[in-house]
């Protein structure tokens, strides 16, 4: 399932306005010698899934979509977790000053 997910650029969003926490509220990556990083998840009123990656002052906003064009449901939270962990670790190692989309 993680290979079935994609990040799309999203406008910066204020999670306090029209967003609710998703079943998996977020995850983080702590690697020795690298900055900590986190990915926080919300859904909008339409049920679309959004993530905000942050580390050391760098913040990136994305929508998570299924390559199969089906809604991402709460029972897929393990797959979403695996997808985000992979993105976070790669992002931290490759350089947090670059967009997560490039990872």
N, C-alpha and C positions, 0 to 999 in steps of 0.2 A: 503493500500500500504506500509506503513513503515515496516510491518512484512514481506513484500516481498523482502526486501533489506538486503544485507549482506556486511560486510567489509572483504576484503581479504588483507593480508599483501602485501605491495608494497615496492619496493626499494625506498630509498630516491631519490627525483627528484628535479631538478632545473626547476621551472615553467617558467623561461625565455627561456627555450630551448625546443621548440616543443609543448608547452602547450598553451592553450587559456582559459580565464575565461569562466566559464559556465554561463547559464542564471541566476542562483542564485550564485553570486560570493562567498558568505560565510555567516556565522552566528556566533553568540557569545552567551555566557552564563555569566551572572553576578549575583551571589548569595551572599547575605550578609554573611560575615565571611569566604568566600572561595575565592581562586584565580580566576581571570577572565580566560576564555578559549575561543578559537575560532576554527572554522573549515572553511578552505578556499577550494574552489572547482575549478578544472580545468578539461579540456578534453585534451587528447592527439590527435595526428594526426589520429588515428584510431577511434576516437569518444568515447573511454572508459572514464569513469568518475573517477577522483581521488580526494582525500581529504587529507588535511594536518591538523591534530589536533595540537594545540599548547597552552601551558600554563606554565608560570613560568620557562621557559627554557626547558621544556619537549616538544619534537616534535615527532609525529608519522605519518607515511604515509600509506595510504590504497587506494585500488580500491573499489569503490562501485559497486556491481553487483546485478542484479535482480535474485532472486531465480527461477524465471520462465525462465531464460536464454534469455530474450529479451532485446534489447537496452533500456537504460533509456533516455527518451526524455525530452525536455524542458517543455512540458505540465505536467510533473510529478514533477515540482519543489516544489509544496506545500508538497507533500509526502516526498520528499527528505529533505525538511526543517524540517518536523516533526521528521523524522528519526534521523537527525543530532542533533536536540535539545534534544531529548531523550538521545542520546549517550553522548552529552556534559554534561548535568546535572548529569547523573549517574557517568560519569568519574570524574567530579569535587568533587562530594560528596564522592565517594568511594576511591579516591586518585589518583592524577595526575601522581604519580610516577609509575603507572602500565599501561600497554598497554590498549588502548580503546577496543581492541578485547575481553578483559576479562570482559567487562561490559555488 
